[in-house]
Amino acid sequence: MATDSWAQAVDEQEAAAESIGNLQIKEKPEANGTAANATDSSSAAAKSEAEGDNKGADDDDKEDKAAQSLLNKLIRNNLVNNTNQVEVLQKDPNSPLYSVKSFEELRLKPQLLQGVYGMGFNRPSKIQETALPMMLAEPPQNLIAQSQSGTGKTAAFVLAMLSHVDPNNKYPQCLCVSPTYELALQTGKVIEQMGKHYPEVKLVYAIRGNKLQRGVKLQEQIVIGTPGTMLDWCSKFKFIDPKKIKVFVLDEADVMIATQGHQDQSIRIQRMLPKNCQMLLFSATFEETVWNFAQRIVPDPNIIKLKREEETLDTIKQYYVLCNCKEEKFQALCNIYGAITIAQAMIFCHTRKTAGWLAGELSREGHQVALLSGEMQVEQRAAVIERFRDGKEKVLVTTNVCARGIDVEQVSVVINFDLPVDKDGNPDNETYLHRIGRTGRFGKRGLAINMVDSKMSMNILNRIQEHFNKKIEKLDTDDLDEIEKIAC
Ligand SMILES: Nc1ncnc2c1ncn2[C@@H]1O[C@H](COP(=O)(O)OP(=O)(O)OP(=O)(O)O)[C@@H](O)[C@H]1O
């Protein structure tokens, strides 16, 4: 398996990015765990400031892929239900090596089967049943696998690494590179849990702060870490002999590839590996440029894509309320709360400042309110979401930091206190879908209420309606009878 194609692809990609600026890459230190390629929504807030509905645009939250991924991992303890089909592109279409229905069929080592069952897994998830036979095949095959967050990718490549190592050989055989310190620790925990009954296999973390004495040769078979430290351990300090590596995993490949510094370091590691080293790329999302890039750098790969389940608006009733200012919006909110029983609600604002103000006002009205915004540590955010999920608070006021992926079953109402707009002030339809997709989960009925406070926001609302081809009804929040009618 040629490794040079990676380097060549990188050079081409970098040249292309330089000339057309298509990658929007932004380097970020790996140490703080708040990573890459952030979409700065402050410009959206700036736009809204221009509209006069929000001051304090500069303190808006940033969407952050690595932080979001870590947050998802911290709050998720179940597999995401996915009924969609897997798309498999195999090197050898006649190969019988795909899709097993049980862990036994994979002929895993008994110690690993024990580990899997000990973690409460009864059967492989879709990505696992498809990817594992390919990853465990002989001779080793390369793989690019994309499957939405929470579908069991980590468990899949961890099993592959644990299956491939030879515990009698006391040197590193598998390298796994993660975009941040915290994500590396999370994946390491899965390796530790799954390898619990296989104590001969050892793991070491190549992360900042883990200082080894010069001249040491690692005895552990699996090394998990961030690209910078991993590279130093392979080249500068020579703790690892890269020529002995059998499996190279790029976890969260989308975050990694989209981050210039990580990309360079990963490539430099990969260039040191032997030609027959198995390369595994796992990712929740692949933007097209990144996807094309990944395909070019992994020689002769199998490709698995598990499409994201489309969120639909069919089960969600959508309304809008006309107001003049944020105080009127707040009053409208109080009227809605006065008229209908709301199990749990999520309220989205543009800026932290508005979110903080609104949370304070709602608390004064006697509501149990949680506030979630981007300046909080990921662990703090996870704790807030847990409390909300446990029903300890009934209202969650947040910014876009909470728009994606967070699944709280009892949320029956989503309120867009501010409509989502992109950095140019255009409707952000995707964020709208993600936000109101917090309600109406798994076929349940949900309610979404949009606050409109200017001509501009009315225009945005109209464009959202057009985009989804779905009517958003006007609601008069001074009319209690009318509000009562909208209750689910
Ligand atoms: N076969 C399985 N059966 C039951 N639970 C599983 C199975 N595989 C994984 N899980 C659990 O499902 C959750 C999500 O799995 P995992 O973290 O592997 O997903 P992922 O696709 O790697 O997510 P991300 O994209 O966020 O990294 C974890 O809590 C994990 O323990």
Ligand as a Chemical Component Dictionary entry (heavy atoms), coordinates in Angstrom:
data_LIG
# 
_chem_comp.id                   LIG 
_chem_comp.type                 NON-POLYMER 
_chem_comp.pdbx_formal_charge   0 
_chem_comp.three_letter_code    LIG 
# 
loop_
_chem_comp_atom.comp_id 
_chem_comp_atom.atom_id 
_chem_comp_atom.alt_atom_id 
_chem_comp_atom.type_symbol 
_chem_comp_atom.charge 
_chem_comp_atom.model_Cartn_x 
_chem_comp_atom.model_Cartn_y 
_chem_comp_atom.model_Cartn_z 
_chem_comp_atom.pdbx_ordinal 
LIG N1  N1  N 0 -22.812 -2.581 19.332 1  
LIG C1  C1  C 0 -23.169 -1.727 20.275 2  
LIG N2  N2  N 0 -24.227 -2.008 21.074 3  
LIG C2  C2  C 0 -24.616 -1.155 22.061 4  
LIG N3  N3  N 0 -24.011 0.033  22.318 5  
LIG C3  C3  C 0 -22.960 0.358  21.556 6  
LIG C4  C4  C 0 -22.479 -0.496 20.504 7  
LIG N4  N4  N 0 -21.427 0.128  19.924 8  
LIG C5  C5  C 0 -21.247 1.293  20.566 9  
LIG N5  N5  N 0 -22.164 1.445  21.553 10 
LIG C6  C6  C 0 -22.316 2.578  22.481 11 
LIG O1  O1  O 0 -22.928 3.635  21.733 12 
LIG C7  C7  C 0 -22.360 4.891  22.067 13 
LIG C8  C8  C 0 -21.790 5.542  20.807 14 
LIG O2  O2  O 0 -20.750 4.733  20.283 15 
LIG P1  P1  P 0 -19.392 5.331  19.704 16 
LIG O3  O3  O 0 -18.813 6.333  20.648 17 
LIG O4  O4  O 0 -18.552 4.171  19.308 18 
LIG O5  O5  O 0 -19.959 6.108  18.442 19 
LIG P2  P2  P 0 -19.170 6.975  17.389 20 
LIG O6  O6  O 0 -19.821 6.720  16.078 21 
LIG O7  O7  O 0 -17.714 6.722  17.514 22 
LIG O8  O8  O 0 -19.484 8.452  17.846 23 
LIG P3  P3  P 0 -18.651 9.794  17.527 24 
LIG O9  O9  O 0 -18.846 10.126 16.081 25 
LIG O10 O10 O 0 -19.276 10.798 18.442 26 
LIG O11 O11 O 0 -17.219 9.504  17.842 27 
LIG C9  C9  C 0 -21.295 4.621  23.115 28 
LIG O12 O12 O 0 -21.870 4.887  24.382 29 
LIG C10 C10 C 0 -20.982 3.141  22.950 30 
LIG O13 O13 O 0 -20.571 2.554  24.166 31 
# 
loop_
_chem_comp_bond.comp_id 
_chem_comp_bond.atom_id_1 
_chem_comp_bond.atom_id_2 
_chem_comp_bond.value_order 
_chem_comp_bond.pdbx_ordinal 
LIG N1  C1  SING 1  
LIG C1  N2  SING 2  
LIG C1  C4  DOUB 3  
LIG N2  C2  DOUB 4  
LIG C2  N3  SING 5  
LIG N3  C3  DOUB 6  
LIG C3  C4  SING 7  
LIG C3  N5  SING 8  
LIG C4  N4  SING 9  
LIG N4  C5  DOUB 10 
LIG C5  N5  SING 11 
LIG N5  C6  SING 12 
LIG C6  O1  SING 13 
LIG C6  C10 SING 14 
LIG O1  C7  SING 15 
LIG C7  C8  SING 16 
LIG C7  C9  SING 17 
LIG C8  O2  SING 18 
LIG O2  P1  SING 19 
LIG P1  O3  DOUB 20 
LIG P1  O4  SING 21 
LIG P1  O5  SING 22 
LIG O5  P2  SING 23 
LIG P2  O6  DOUB 24 
LIG P2  O7  SING 25 
LIG P2  O8  SING 26 
LIG O8  P3  SING 27 
LIG P3  O9  DOUB 28 
LIG P3  O10 SING 29 
LIG P3  O11 SING 30 
LIG C9  O12 SING 31 
LIG C9  C10 SING 32 
LIG C10 O13 SING 33 
# 
